[in-house]
Amino acid sequence: MADRVLLRIVASRIRSQLAYRTSFALHVVAQLIGQGIELVAILVVFTQVTSLGGFDRDEVVLMYALAATAFGLADLSVGQVEELPTYIRTGELDVLLLRPLGTLVQILSADIALKRVGKVVTGLAVLAYAYATSGIDWTPLRVLVAATAPLCGAVIFGAVWVAANTVSFWVVDGREVANSVTYGSNFATSYPITVYGPWLRRVLCFAVPGAFVAYFPALALLGRPDPLGFPLWLQYAPPLVAALAVGGAALVWRAGVRRYQGTGS
């Protein structure tokens, strides 16, 4: 019963956005352009250099495409969690807690921003180009990596998104703190981690596991050993990391909800 109610809510949100087709199309185009600007920045860099962190242009574009697709999918599915500070500040979260549906599910389905599909389209278009031009020696295992990497990356980004925004249970208006983690990790994962210093590499590998979104899957697809000397099995670990990230985000979310005592309004 609850699942049917949720589906009806989501469907109504989508229909309301498609009712104004011109506005919707303009929003999607804006998302396409915004996501594409990051690719342009990478291409501009390669007008001045022939490699970046030991990787050529096509290899870096592959990493960008994996990261962009994963981030677009995560933004489309869980980006609404950014509104958590508003729910807490206005006291609306108290209402959600009284309903039979999960609190996080209600927040995510409250306003499905379908316009964000533009980011996904850009990522998929560049990803298709990168798969065709990066010189990948296709094997069954690499086909599996190519199919699952964007999805695992999206799960990792989504988990990071939820965990980062949970800070609002402790700092009521923690949106900017969360954005620095979510959007910052999107930018960082678009480049090989070899361009960063040792401490930031450790953060991207083990704290905010952004390296498993694009860097390690790209190495697996290209058949390259890691220039940093990380073991080969990490290139095939994104599904495991995604599962661990979801588990960690769930624990952080539950801790935040238990800590919540209302706004007093």
C-alpha positions in Angstrom: 0.0 0.0 0.0 2.8 2.4 1.0 4.7 1.6 -2.2 1.6 2.4 -4.4 1.1 5.7 -2.6 4.8 6.6 -3.2 4.6 5.8 -6.9 1.5 8.0 -7.2 3.3 10.9 -5.5 6.3 10.5 -7.8 4.1 10.2 -10.9 2.2 13.4 -9.9 5.4 15.3 -9.5 6.6 14.3 -12.9 3.3 15.1 -14.6 3.3 18.6 -13.0 6.8 19.4 -14.4 5.9 18.0 -17.9 2.8 20.2 -18.0 5.0 23.2 -19.0 7.0 21.7 -21.8 8.8 24.8 -22.9 10.0 25.7 -19.4 11.0 22.1 -18.9 13.0 22.0 -22.1 14.8 25.2 -21.3 15.7 23.9 -17.8 17.1 20.6 -19.4 19.1 22.6 -21.9 20.5 24.7 -19.1 21.5 21.6 -17.2 23.1 20.2 -20.4 25.2 23.3 -20.9 26.2 23.6 -17.2 27.5 20.0 -17.2 29.2 20.4 -20.5 31.2 23.5 -19.3 33.3 21.1 -17.1 34.2 19.1 -20.2 35.2 22.3 -22.0 37.5 23.2 -19.1 39.2 19.8 -19.4 39.6 20.3 -23.2 41.0 23.7 -22.7 43.6 22.4 -20.3 44.7 19.9 -22.9 45.4 22.7 -25.4 48.4 23.5 -23.1 49.5 20.1 -22.0 49.7 16.6 -23.6 49.0 14.7 -20.4 47.4 15.3 -17.0 48.7 13.2 -14.0 50.1 10.7 -16.5 46.9 10.3 -18.5 46.2 11.6 -22.0 43.1 13.6 -23.1 40.9 10.6 -24.1 41.7 8.9 -20.8 40.8 11.9 -18.8 37.6 12.4 -20.8 36.7 8.8 -19.9 37.1 9.6 -16.2 35.1 12.8 -16.6 32.3 10.9 -18.4 32.1 8.2 -15.7 32.0 10.9 -13.0 29.5 13.1 -14.8 27.1 10.2 -15.5 27.3 9.0 -12.0 26.8 12.4 -10.5 23.8 13.2 -12.8 22.1 10.0 -11.8 22.7 10.7 -8.1 21.5 14.3 -8.5 18.3 13.1 -10.2 17.5 10.5 -7.6 18.7 11.9 -4.3 19.5 15.6 -4.9 16.3 16.6 -3.1 17.9 15.7 0.2 19.5 19.1 0.0 16.2 20.5 1.2 16.6 18.8 4.6 17.7 22.1 6.3 14.4 23.7 5.1 12.4 20.8 6.5 14.2 21.1 9.9 14.0 24.9 10.1 10.3 25.1 9.3 9.3 22.1 11.4 8.0 20.2 8.4 10.2 17.3 9.3 8.0 16.6 12.3 5.1 16.0 10.0 7.1 13.5 7.9 8.2 11.6 11.0 4.5 11.0 11.8 3.7 9.4 8.4 3.9 5.7 7.8 6.5 6.1 4.9 10.2 6.4 5.5 11.4 10.0 6.3 14.2 9.9 3.7 11.9 8.4 1.1 9.4 11.2 1.6 12.1 13.9 1.3 13.5 12.4 -1.9 10.0 12.1 -3.5 8.7 15.5 -2.4 9.9 17.3 -5.5 11.4 15.1 -8.3 13.5 17.7 -10.3 13.2 16.0 -13.7 15.1 18.9 -15.3 18.3 17.3 -13.8 18.0 14.7 -16.5 20.0 17.1 -18.6 23.2 16.2 -16.6 22.6 12.5 -17.2 22.1 13.1 -20.9 25.4 15.0 -21.1 27.2 12.3 -19.1 25.9 9.5 -21.2 26.7 11.2 -24.5 30.3 11.8 -23.5 30.5 8.3 -22.0 29.5 6.7 -25.3 32.1 8.8 -27.1 34.8 7.9 -24.5 34.0 4.2 -24.8 34.4 4.4 -28.6 37.6 6.4 -28.7 39.6 5.5 -25.6 41.2 2.4 -27.2 39.6 0.0 -24.7 40.4 -3.7 -25.5 36.9 -5.0 -24.8 36.6 -8.3 -22.9 33.5 -9.7 -21.1 34.9 -8.4 -17.8 35.4 -4.9 -19.1 31.9 -4.8 -20.7 30.6 -5.6 -17.2 32.7 -2.8 -15.7 31.5 -0.4 -18.3 27.9 -1.2 -17.6 28.1 -1.2 -13.8 30.6 1.6 -13.2 28.2 4.6 -13.7 25.6 2.9 -11.5 28.0 2.1 -8.7 29.3 5.6 -9.0 25.8 7.0 -8.7 25.2 4.9 -5.5 28.5 6.2 -4.0 27.6 9.8 -4.8 24.1 9.3 -3.5 25.4 7.8 -0.2 27.8 10.7 0.1 25.0 13.1 -0.6 22.8 11.7 2.1 25.6 11.4 4.7 26.8 15.0 4.0 23.4 16.6 4.3 22.7 14.7 7.6 25.0 17.3 9.2 21.9 19.5 9.2 20.6 17.6 12.2 23.5 19.1 14.1 24.0 22.4 12.2 20.5 23.4 11.2 21.6 25.3 8.1 24.4 23.0 7.0 23.6 23.2 3.3 26.9 24.9 2.3 28.9 22.4 4.3 27.2 19.5 2.5 27.6 21.1 -0.9 31.3 21.5 -0.4 31.4 17.7 0.0 29.0 16.7 -2.7 29.7 19.1 -5.5 33.4 19.3 -4.5 33.7 15.5 -4.8 32.0 15.7 -8.3 34.7 18.1 -9.4 37.5 16.1 -7.9 36.4 12.8 -9.4 36.4 14.3 -12.9 40.3 14.2 -12.9 42.8 11.4 -12.2 43.7 11.4 -8.5 47.4 11.4 -9.6 47.1 15.2 -10.0 46.4 15.7 -6.2 48.7 15.6 -3.2 49.1 12.5 -1.0 46.6 13.7 1.7 43.8 14.5 -0.8 44.4 11.1 -2.5 43.8 9.4 0.8 40.6 11.4 1.3 39.3 10.5 -2.2 40.1 6.8 -1.7 39.1 6.1 1.9 37.1 9.0 3.4 34.9 10.3 0.5 35.5 7.3 -1.9 35.4 9.4 -5.0 38.3 7.4 -6.6 35.9 4.5 -7.0 33.5 6.5 -9.1 35.8 7.1 -12.1 39.5 6.7 -11.5 39.7 3.0 -10.6 36.9 1.9 -13.1 38.8 3.8 -15.8 42.0 2.0 -15.0 40.1 -1.3 -15.2 38.7 -0.4 -18.6 42.0 0.8 -20.0 43.9 -2.1 -18.6 46.5 0.1 -16.9 48.3 -0.5 -13.6 47.8 2.2 -11.0 50.6 4.7 -11.2 50.3 5.2 -7.5 50.8 1.5 -6.8 47.4 0.7 -5.4 46.5 -3.0 -5.7 44.8 -4.3 -8.8 41.7 -5.5 -7.0 40.7 -1.9 -6.1 39.9 -1.4 -9.8 37.1 -3.9 -9.5 35.9 -2.9 -6.0 33.3 -0.2 -6.8 30.3 -2.5 -6.2 31.7 -3.4 -2.7 32.5 0.3 -1.9 29.0 1.3 -3.1 27.4 -1.2 -0.7 29.6 0.0 2.2 28.8 3.6 1.4 25.1 2.9 1.5 25.5 1.1 4.9 27.6 4.0 6.2 25.1 6.6 5.0 22.2 4.7 6.6 23.9 4.6 9.9 24.7 8.4 9.8 21.1 9.1 8.8 19.6 7.1 11.6 21.9 8.7 14.1 20.8 12.1 12.8 17.1 11.3 13.0 17.5 9.9 16.6 19.3 13.1 17.6 16.5 15.3 16.1 14.3 16.8 18.8 12.3 19.3 16.7 12.7 23.1 16.2 10.4 24.0 19.1 8.2 26.0 16.8 
